[in-house]
Every structure is written in C-alpha cells, then in structure tokens.
Amino acid sequence: MRIQTLFLVCCCAFAACEKDVTVNLPQGEAQMVIEGTIATGKYPEVILTRSFSYFSHISVDQLKAAFVHNAVITISDGSNTMQLKEFYKDTTNQVKWYYYTADTTQAGAFRGTRGNSYTLRIAVDGKTYQAATTIPATGMVIDSLWSTGTSQGANLAKLMARISDPPQTGNYARYKTARNGGIFRPGINSTIDDQIVNGTRFNFMLEAGHDRTQEINYDTYGYFNRGDSVRIEFSIIDKATFDFWRSLDYAYVSNGNIFTSPIQVRGNIKGALGYWGGYATTYRSAKIRN
C-alpha cells in the first residue's frame, strides 16, 4: 500500500510540474532555387524560384510569389552565347508556371548536342550564379527490354532491361517511366552508375515511376500491371547531375525516418539550391506481358 501511495504521489508531483512550452524556431532566409536542364535536340529550360520555410503552409498565393522574374540568363557552349527569355504556362491549379528558355524568334538560338559543354550564368537581384554541365557523348545503352512475373501478385510484373556499359569508367544514367500514355515519372531510385558493372552488360530492373506526392506502398512499389504499355526515358548524364539526383532520391526515401542521418542534396550551383544538368536522352517502348 505504501508503494502504491508513493507512486501516486510521484505521478501527481510530475503532473503538477507540467506546463505548455512554446518553441520559436528560427526562420531561415529564402534561398534561390534553380532547376536548369539542357537535353539533346532541345532548347535549355531554367526555372527560378525562392525556397519556402520547412514549416510553411503552401498556398496558391505563395506559389505565385515564389517565381523569380526579370533575371538575365545566358547559356554558352564555348563558341556561341544566347540569352533566354521568360515565358509561362497556365496550369489547372490557377498558378502560372514561369520558366526561361530560348527565344526562337531571335537568331543564334541553339539546342543541346552530345559531347558539348554548356555554361549557365544567371544575374538577378544584384547577384550572379554560374554553373557548367556536359551532355555526354557516349554512355550506357539499353540493349533490350522484357517483363517477368513477381511473387507479389499474379497481375504484377517487373520491367527488366539489358544495359551495356562502355569500358571507360565514370558513366551515369537516369531514367523515368510512363505507363499507358501518362506522364514520365522517376522511381524512388532513378539513377544508375557503373561503379560495380563497368565495361559489362548487366540486367537491371526499371522501377515504375512513383508520384512523390503519394505514400509508397512497398508491397507493389516498382511493379507494372500486366497489359501496361510503358515508355522509358533513358538519359546519360555527367557526374554532377548524377550526384544531384542520387542525393535527392536518398533524401526523399529517408524523409521522416528518425534512424537515418541528415542528407544534403548535392547541387552544382554555388550560392543557390538546385542544379544545372545536361541529358543525352533516348526513348524506348515496352509492353508488359508476363
């Protein structure tokens, strides 16, 4: 009885000491976010926004205000330089999507070419940002595609690829998939390197693209359904572009996991978040039969 009484007294004492605690978390300064790409046969595209606070409740008005306008953006291939122009697209959620790309009404506009390097320079709000990327001349190639069954369900199947890697080390790729006429999406692991498979032909599972606004169902993740028509966007990339997407994939998977260490997304633009990346892109199609 004395032990029970002592326990109750202790509980009451601790309860009496409870009080509401308010923690004022510091608000970090908004940073420039740059997403710049140039792909084979396509004009460069650059999207400029400012970062949100981690705890922000993002509204339509905040999205509208996030875009950065009136920037002077130039792209150089070492011989030619062109200035990009700001355009916008209307979206279904009442937000205009602003981006910078080539002004094709002006002479000198050029598209991405394999083997070329490109320097991006951005001047806005009294600051300058610069980065360089290369569209690789050669790299990994998809030789063949096929589908196989899984143990997760009779209607599910894996999409497999046979990939050839050149004898030179340092080859990198990123891929996305689109099913049944939908949009291209990356999986949660969207990159490939040749650290282990250099100079070989190897089999690789191409994961079905995942909508990153949705939770991951690990029982069905990465699989396609029988009868799906699939398009594959396969791009060979340089190491800086690979590092950005590999670290971003890891950050996405580990988000909310208290047992993982914090992961820094590795961009290649000093003073800003994001990246400037070149892509040598090819497309393949497959039908899921197994």
Secondary structure, 3 states (H helix, E strand, C coil): CHHHHHHHHHHHHHHHCCCCCCCCCCCCCCCEEEEEEEEECCCCEEEEEECCCCCCCCCHHHHHHHECCCCEEEEECCCCEEEEEEEEEECCCCCEEEEEEECCCCCCCCCECCCCEEEEEEEECCEEEEEEEECCCCCCEEEEEEEEECCCCCCEEEEEEEEECCCCCCCEEEEEEEECCCCCECCCCCEEECCCCCCCEEEEECCCCCCCCCCCCCCCCCCEECCCEEEEEEEEECHHHHHHHHHHHHHHHHCCCCCCCCCCCCCCCCCCEEEEEEEEEEEEEEECCC
